[in-house]
Every structure is written in structure tokens, then in C-alpha cells.
């Protein structure tokens, strides 16, 4: 029965990989939350863009539409980059 108490022993050599795993899990969770937040932001901006398209667009609104379009594109790029990074892991 030598091996029965072996499962509770955590040698220092295993402490580092466990710590690394916890760090990686935390990073993964943070990235997942960031991706979810970016998805929400993208949907919000997308809805705003659709509303702007439906209205008559004078010059000031054209500029606002352009700014929203740029924001949407940058959020989309960041979202896609995070997804690509996550899929490589």
C-alpha cells in the first residue's frame, strides 16, 4: 500500500506546471470575457449603424455614420484577432 498516500503529495516539480496551468486558465477566461464584451459592442454599433442608414443623412449624420463605421471595423478586427489567437491555443 505504498501508493495510497502518493496522490496527496505534490512535489515542487509539479507545483510550477500547476501554477502555469492556472495562469493559462485565467488568461483564457479573461480573453473569453473580452471576446464576449466585443461581441456585445459590435452588435450595439451594428444596430446603431442600421438605424443611421434608415434615416435621412445630412452632413453631420454622414460624419457620425462614418465614425460609427470605423469604430465597428476596429472592434471587428480586434474581435477577429482575439478569436484567431484563441484558436491557436
N, C-alpha and C positions, 0 to 999 in steps of 0.2 A: 504494500500500500504506500509506496514511496511517492507516487504521482498524485495522490489525492490532495495534498496541500500545495502542489505546484501551480495550480490555477490562480491562487490568490497572490502569488509572488510576482511582482512587477520589477524586473531588473532595470537598472539605469539605461541599458542599451535600448529597451523598448519605450522608455519614457519620451525620448526625442521623437520617434515616429508617431506616437500617440498625440503629442503636442502639435506636431506638424499637421496631422490629420484634423485635429480640432481647428487649427488656424485655417486650413483649406476649407473646411466645412463652413466656418464663419464667413470667409471671403465669398464662398459660393452663395450663401444665404443673402449677403449684402448685395451681390450682383443681381440675384433673382429679384430682390425687392426693388432695386434700381430699375430693372427692366420693366417690372410691373408699373412703377411710377411713370416711366417714359411712355408706356402704352397708354396710360390714362391721359397724359399730357397730349400725346399725339391725337387721341380721339377727341379731346376737347378742342384742340386747334383745328382739327378736320371739320368738326361741326361748325366752328366759327367761320371757317372758310366757305363752307356750303351756304351759310346764312348770308355772308357778304356777296356771294355770287348771285343770289336771288334778288338782291336789292339793286336799285339804280345806283350806279357808281360814279359820283363826281370825283374830281382830282384828289381831294383829301381821303376819300374812301379807297381810291385806287392805291394810294400810298400805304394805307393801313392794310389793304389786302396783300400788297407786295411784302410788307413786313411780316405778316402772318404766314405767308408762303415760305419766306426764308426761315422763319422760326420752325415751321413744320418740317422743312427739309433738313435742318440741322438736328432736330430731335430724332427724325427718322434715321439719319446717318449714325448718330450716337447709339440708338437702339440696335441697329443692324450690326454695328461694331461689337457691342456687348454680346449679342447673340452669337456672332462668329467666334468671339473669344471663349464664350461658354461652351460652344460645341467642340472646341479644340481640347477642352479639359477632359 
